[in-house]
Amino acid sequence: MINSPLRIASVFLVAAVPLLPVPAVAKTAAPRPDPVVFVHGFASDGSTWKDMAGRFRSDGWPVGRLHQWSYNPAQSNATTARQLARKIDRVLKATGARKVDLVTHSMGALSSRHYLKNHGGLAKVDAFVSLAGPNHGTDLARWCGDPSCVEMRPNSVFLKALNAGDETPGAVRYATWSSPCDQVVTSASTALSGATNNKTACLSHTRLHADPGVYKEVKDHVG
């Protein structure tokens, strides 16, 4: 039987299909993590985050998305909050991100919460971390007289205003960590109503933000 030209052509077309190049499948880039802004506490500066920021870098966070911010810790926490608002706006503009994650130690929680509550931060922050934050004050603040220190005293005017109403407003994911061995800020002071409140192992006040176990939990929270 003689094959028709049409049948012969169809055989060649079928045979040729496997030889055609397969279009490459477009790869979807992994989402970049939110920038992390680290806010230090009293009598400190951004270098205190060396260990934690280094661990974030080792776990893949781009250097340009880790900001160890420094400010004058003696000034009012309200002043620091306004400066933090400008810092976060610069970070968002530089990175193109929609939101940041705020990781704070000790007094840094107060200016950060003031920013969230009073300076538009609820729309610009995804996750908030308070490590040993004196969210309800510390008696040791009675022994220093800087404006920020006075604001850390239990039942100060600043703290009453900060904690009035909802302690964890908005859709921000709040979490705190406190240590039973912290002799500066008690666990009861750090805990926030509406937050995920975590207890650490027996760590000193200045070890919470350097401890590898705490870092892993913080990374899971902000990630």
C-alpha positions in Angstrom: 0.0 0.0 0.0 1.4 3.4 -1.0 1.2 6.0 1.8 -0.3 9.3 1.0 1.9 12.4 1.1 -0.3 13.7 4.0 0.3 10.5 6.1 4.0 10.6 5.5 4.2 14.2 6.5 2.3 13.5 9.8 4.7 10.7 10.7 7.7 13.1 10.3 6.0 15.7 12.4 5.3 13.3 15.3 8.9 12.0 15.1 10.3 15.5 15.2 8.4 16.6 18.4 10.9 15.2 20.9 13.7 16.9 19.1 12.2 20.4 19.6 13.7 22.4 22.5 11.6 22.3 25.6 10.8 25.9 26.8 12.6 26.7 30.1 10.3 26.9 33.1 10.5 30.3 34.7 11.7 30.2 38.2 9.9 32.2 40.9 12.3 34.2 43.1 12.1 33.4 46.7 10.4 36.2 48.6 12.9 38.5 50.3 12.5 38.7 54.1 11.2 41.9 55.7 14.0 44.3 56.7 14.8 43.9 60.4 15.3 47.1 62.5 17.1 46.4 65.8 16.4 48.9 68.6 18.8 48.8 71.6 18.2 49.7 75.2 19.5 52.1 77.8 23.2 52.9 77.9 23.8 50.9 74.7 24.0 51.3 70.9 23.5 49.4 67.7 26.7 47.3 68.2 24.9 45.3 71.0 23.1 43.4 68.2 26.4 42.0 66.8 25.6 38.4 67.7 22.0 38.3 66.7 22.5 40.2 63.4 25.3 37.9 62.6 23.1 34.9 63.0 20.5 36.4 60.8 23.1 37.0 58.1 24.3 33.4 58.4 20.7 32.2 57.9 20.4 34.1 54.7 19.1 37.6 55.6 20.7 40.1 53.2 23.1 42.6 54.8 21.0 45.4 53.4 18.0 44.2 55.3 19.5 44.2 58.8 19.7 47.6 60.5 21.5 47.9 63.8 20.1 51.4 64.6 21.7 53.7 67.2 20.1 56.7 69.0 20.6 58.8 72.1 19.3 56.6 74.9 19.2 59.4 77.4 16.5 61.4 75.6 12.7 60.8 76.0 11.4 57.6 74.4 8.9 59.8 72.7 11.7 61.7 70.9 13.3 58.4 70.0 10.0 57.1 68.6 9.8 60.1 66.2 13.4 59.4 65.1 12.6 55.7 64.7 9.7 56.6 62.4 12.0 58.5 60.1 14.5 55.6 60.2 11.9 53.1 59.2 10.7 55.3 56.3 14.2 55.4 55.0 14.6 51.6 55.3 11.3 51.0 53.4 12.3 53.4 50.7 15.8 52.0 50.3 14.6 48.3 50.2 11.2 48.7 48.5 9.7 46.6 51.2 6.2 47.2 52.5 6.9 46.5 56.1 9.7 45.9 58.6 10.2 43.7 61.6 11.1 45.4 64.9 13.4 43.6 67.2 14.0 45.4 70.5 16.0 44.9 73.7 15.1 46.4 77.1 14.1 50.1 76.9 14.1 49.8 73.1 10.6 48.3 73.4 9.2 51.5 74.8 10.1 53.9 72.0 9.2 51.2 69.5 5.7 50.7 71.0 5.3 54.4 71.1 6.1 54.6 67.4 3.6 51.8 66.7 0.8 53.5 68.7 1.4 57.2 67.8 3.4 57.5 64.6 1.8 55.3 62.0 3.9 52.2 62.7 0.9 49.8 62.7 0.8 50.0 58.9 4.6 49.6 58.5 5.5 46.8 61.0 4.8 43.1 60.5 6.4 41.6 63.6 7.4 43.1 66.9 9.8 41.5 69.4 10.4 42.7 73.0 13.4 41.1 74.7 13.4 41.9 78.4 11.4 45.1 77.7 10.3 47.1 80.8 6.9 47.4 79.3 5.4 48.0 82.8 8.5 49.6 84.3 11.5 48.7 86.4 12.4 49.8 89.9 16.0 50.3 89.0 14.9 53.3 87.0 14.4 55.1 90.2 18.1 55.4 90.5 18.7 57.4 87.3 17.4 60.8 86.2 17.6 60.9 82.4 14.2 61.6 80.7 14.2 58.1 79.3 15.0 56.6 82.7 12.2 58.5 84.5 9.8 57.1 81.9 10.8 53.6 82.8 9.7 54.0 86.4 6.6 51.9 87.2 3.4 53.9 86.8 5.2 56.8 85.1 3.1 59.2 83.0 4.8 57.8 79.9 4.0 54.2 80.7 0.4 54.9 81.7 -0.2 56.5 78.3 1.7 53.8 76.5 -0.3 50.9 78.1 -3.7 52.6 78.1 -6.3 50.7 76.1 -4.9 47.9 73.9 -1.3 47.0 74.7 -0.9 45.3 71.3 -2.9 47.3 68.8 -3.4 46.6 65.1 -2.4 43.5 63.1 1.2 43.5 64.2 2.4 40.1 65.4 3.6 40.8 69.0 5.9 38.6 71.0 7.9 39.0 74.2 10.7 37.1 75.8 11.7 37.3 79.5 14.1 35.5 81.8 13.4 34.2 85.3 17.0 35.2 86.2 16.7 38.8 84.9 17.5 41.1 87.8 16.7 44.3 85.8 13.3 43.7 84.3 10.8 41.1 85.6 8.8 38.8 83.4 5.6 40.4 84.7 6.8 43.8 83.4 7.8 42.5 80.0 4.6 40.5 79.2 2.0 42.3 77.0 -1.7 41.5 76.9 -2.4 40.1 73.5 1.2 39.1 72.7 2.8 35.7 72.6 4.8 35.9 75.9 7.7 33.5 76.1 10.0 32.5 79.0 13.7 31.8 78.3 16.2 29.8 80.2 18.1 31.4 83.1 19.7 34.3 81.3 20.9 37.7 82.5 19.3 40.8 81.2 22.2 41.5 78.8 22.3 37.9 77.5 18.8 37.6 76.1 19.7 39.2 72.8 22.9 37.3 72.4 21.6 33.8 73.3 21.5 31.4 70.3 18.3 29.7 71.6 16.5 33.0 71.9 17.6 33.9 68.4 16.1 30.8 66.9 12.7 31.6 68.5 13.0 35.2 67.3 13.9 34.2 63.8 10.9 31.8 63.7 8.6 34.6 64.9 9.8 37.3 62.4 10.2 34.8 59.5 
